[in-house]
Amino acid sequence: MADLIHKLTRANMDIDLSTSPEALGWPQTSCPWNAAEGGTAHHCAIKNTSICPYFCGIEYLDTALCSYPEENPLRK
């Protein structure tokens, strides 16, 4: 699985990677699930609500780890 991990840089730590880079003021890697569907509905995590089935954690410095299109096998 390690070679299937996407590193989504400059993640917003609310962790909402569907916000446009123009709105943030810094470059941000887009969500591969949103890119595949041509939308902005998917988020890595929404505080106190949900975690994406592809979310694999956070790496220093503000990089979200994503296993899209394979679900994170360690997710419970």
N, C-alpha and C positions, 0 to 999 in steps of 0.2 A: 504494500500500500504506500510506502514511503515515496515512491516515484510518481504516485498519483496525487500528491498533495500540492494544491495551489497555494501560493503565498500571496495574500491580498494585502498589499502594503498600504501604510498610512490609514489603518482602520480607525474609525471613530469608536471610542471605547464605550459608547452606549450600545453598542455594536450594530450600527445600521449602515450597511454598505450599499444601500440603494440611493443615497443622496448624491446629487450631481457634484462633480469636482468644482464647478463654478460657484455653487452655493457654499461650499466649504472654504474655499480660498487656498487650498493646497491639492496637489494631485493625489488621486486615490484609485487603486485598482478596482475595477467593477466586479460585481458578483458574477461568476460564470453561469449560474443557474438563470439569473435575470437576463444575461446576454443571450443564452440559448433560447429563451422564451420571448425575447424582445420586450421585456417589461421592467418594472421596478418593485414588484410585490414582495420579493424574498429578502429576508434579513438574516444575518448570522445569529443574532440573539436580540431579544427585546427584553429589557430589564424586568425581572419578576414575572415574565409571561411565557417565553418559549425559547428553545434553542433549535436551530436548523439541524436536520438529520445529517448534513454534510460538514457541520462545524467540528473542527478537531482541536481547537484551543487557540491560544495567543502565544506568539513568539516575540521576544524583544526585537525591536522597538516598534510597538503598535502594528504588528503583522498578524492578521487572522489566518489560521490554517484551515483549508477547505478541501474535502475529498471528492467534490462533485466530478463526475456523475455517480460515483459509488458511495453509498451511505457509509458513515463512519462505523466500522465494525465494533468499536469499543463503546459505542453509545448504548446506554441501558434503557 
